[in-house]
Amino acid sequence: MLRLIKYGFLLRLLFWSRSILPDFLKAALAALLVLYVHSEYLTWASLVSHSATIAISFVIKNLALAVIFAICFFRLKQKTSDPLPQPKPAMESKEFQDSAPRSRLDRMID
C-alpha cells in the first residue's frame, strides 16, 4: 500500500514537473553561465591586477542571477495559474442558444 502511494506521488510529481522542467533547466543553465563568466572575470582581474571593478562585478552577477530567477518564478506562476480550457458546446447555433431547453420529442417534430 505504501509503495502504491509512493508511486502515485512520484507520478503526479512527474506530470507536474514535465511542464515546468524546460524553463527550470533554461534558468539553471543561464545561472551557471553567469557564475562561470564571473569566475573567469575574477581570474582575469587577479592576473592583470585590475581590482577596481571587482565589487561592481559582484553587483552585476547578483543582479543577473536575481533577474534570471525572477523570470523563472513568474513563468512558473503563469503556467500553474492558467485555468483549464473550457470545452466548447456541442451545438453553437443561434437557435439552440436562444430557445429554452426542449425535449427530444419536440426536436424530432421540428
C-alpha positions in Angstrom: 0.0 0.0 0.0 2.8 2.4 0.9 4.5 1.6 -2.4 1.3 2.5 -4.3 1.1 5.8 -2.5 4.8 6.5 -3.2 4.4 5.7 -6.9 1.2 7.8 -7.2 3.0 10.7 -5.6 6.0 10.3 -7.9 3.8 10.0 -11.0 1.9 13.2 -10.0 5.2 15.0 -9.5 6.5 13.8 -12.9 3.4 15.1 -14.7 3.6 18.4 -12.9 7.3 18.9 -13.5 7.1 17.9 -17.1 5.5 21.3 -17.9 8.0 23.4 -15.9 11.2 21.4 -16.4 12.3 23.1 -19.7 12.0 26.6 -18.1 13.8 25.4 -15.0 16.6 23.9 -17.0 17.0 27.1 -19.0 17.2 29.1 -15.8 19.7 26.8 -14.3 21.9 26.9 -17.5 21.7 30.7 -17.6 22.7 30.9 -13.9 25.6 28.5 -14.4 26.7 30.6 -17.4 26.6 33.8 -15.2 28.6 32.1 -12.5 31.2 30.8 -15.0 31.7 34.2 -16.7 32.0 35.9 -13.3 34.6 33.3 -12.2 36.6 33.9 -15.4 36.4 37.6 -14.9 37.7 37.3 -11.3 40.6 35.1 -12.5 41.4 37.6 -15.2 41.2 40.6 -12.8 43.6 38.9 -10.4 46.1 38.1 -13.1 46.0 41.7 -14.5 45.8 43.3 -11.1 42.6 45.1 -12.1 40.9 45.2 -8.8 39.0 48.4 -9.2 35.9 46.8 -10.8 35.7 43.6 -8.7 33.0 45.0 -6.4 30.9 46.1 -9.4 31.2 42.6 -11.0 29.7 41.1 -7.8 26.8 43.5 -8.0 26.2 42.7 -11.7 26.4 39.0 -11.1 23.9 39.1 -8.3 21.5 41.3 -10.3 21.8 38.9 -13.2 21.0 35.9 -11.0 18.1 37.8 -9.4 16.6 38.6 -12.9 17.0 35.0 -14.1 15.3 33.6 -11.0 12.6 36.2 -11.1 11.8 35.4 -14.7 11.8 31.7 -13.9 9.4 32.3 -10.9 7.0 34.4 -12.9 6.9 32.0 -15.8 6.3 29.1 -13.3 3.5 31.1 -11.6 2.0 31.9 -15.0 2.0 28.2 -16.1 0.5 26.9 -12.9 -2.2 29.6 -12.6 -3.7 29.1 -16.1 -7.1 27.6 -15.9 -8.0 24.5 -17.8 -9.6 25.2 -21.2 -13.3 25.1 -21.1 -14.9 22.7 -23.6 -17.0 24.2 -26.4 -20.7 23.4 -26.5 -21.7 20.7 -29.0 -24.1 22.9 -30.8 -23.3 26.6 -31.3 -26.3 27.6 -33.5 -28.2 30.8 -32.6 -31.5 28.8 -32.5 -30.1 26.5 -29.9 -28.8 29.3 -27.7 -31.9 31.4 -27.8 -34.5 28.8 -27.2 -35.4 27.2 -23.9 -34.4 23.6 -23.4 -36.7 21.4 -25.4 -37.4 17.7 -25.1 -36.2 15.2 -27.6 -39.7 14.6 -29.0 -40.1 18.4 -29.7 -36.9 18.4 -31.7 -37.9 15.4 -33.7 -41.3 17.0 -34.6 -39.5 20.1 -36.0 
